[in-house]
């Protein structure tokens, strides 16, 4: 990587940038989704629940496959959860999964 003189930060080479553009433009690439500023209430709720799963996994030093086993889902579905790919889950389904990890969990709506 080249360094920019103005701030001494490393900047990716042209080859690195081409590789990144190719990888991230692949429709099968699974990256972490960012919540849209125009997200619906349901999307925001799903996003927050996915965040709970991520925190749960990291707090307990679990691998995705361990999280999947605790939730009773395939590892690929757990991967979707930890990358905020919540569109394949209904809000009801996410709440049921949340309840498996924390039976006393509550969900509070703040308007």
N, C-alpha and C positions, 0 to 999 in steps of 0.2 A: 504494500500500500504506500502511496505517496503522501508526503506531509504537505499541508498547505502552509505557506510561510506566515500568513497573517495570524494564525493562532496555534501553530504547531500540532494540530490534530491530524490524525491519519485519515486520508481519504481513499476510498476504494479505487483500485486500478480500473481501467476500461474493461479488462477481461472479467474482473469481479462483478462489475455493474452489469455486463451482458449476461453473465451466469444468473445473477439475482433476478433480472427482468424475465429471463426465460423460465426460471423456476416459479416465480410468483404469478406469472401469467397462465400457468398450466391450470386448466379448470379442475383438475383432480387434486391440486395442492390443498392441504388442510392446514391452515394457519389459524391463529387465534382471532376471533371476530371482535371487532370494536362495536360498541352500542351506538347506533345512529342517533343523532340529536333529534330526529323526528320519530323515535321509537314509540310504539304504542304502549299502553299500560301493560298489556300481556307480555310484550317483548321485554320490557323493563323487569317485570316480575321473573320471567324465565332467566334473564341475564343474572339477576341477583341470586337465584337458586343455583345456577351453574357456579357462581363465585363461591357459594357455600361449599360445594363439592370440592373445588380446588383448595380452599382453605383447609377443609377436613383432611384431604389427602396430604397436603404439605405439613400440617400440624402433627400428623401421625407418621410422617415419613413413609407413606404408602406409595407403591407403584400404581400405575393405572390399572394393571391387571388385578391388583389387590382390591382396589376400589370397585372394579367391575364385579368381583366375586362377592363383596359385601352387599352390593346393590342387586345382585342376581341378574346381571345383564352381560352381554358380550363385551369383550375388551374394545371392540371397534365403537360400540355405543358409548363406553366410558371415555374414549378418546374424543368423541363428539362433544361430550359434556365439558371436558376440561379445556376445550378450544371454543367454547361458547357457540357451538353449532346446535342451537336449541330448536331449530325449526322442525326437526323430526320428532320432537316431543311435545305432547300437549301439556298445558299447565297442570292439569290434573295428574298426569303421569309423573311429572317432575316433583310434585308435592308428595306423591306416594313414595317415590325414591328417597326423598328427603326424610320422610317419616321412618324409613328403614334404618337410617343412621341415627336419627334422633326422634324417638317415638313421642317425646313431649314437645317437639318443635311447634312453634306458632308462627303465623304469618301476619304481620301487621300492615295495614294499609294506611299510609299517611297521605292525606289530600291537601 
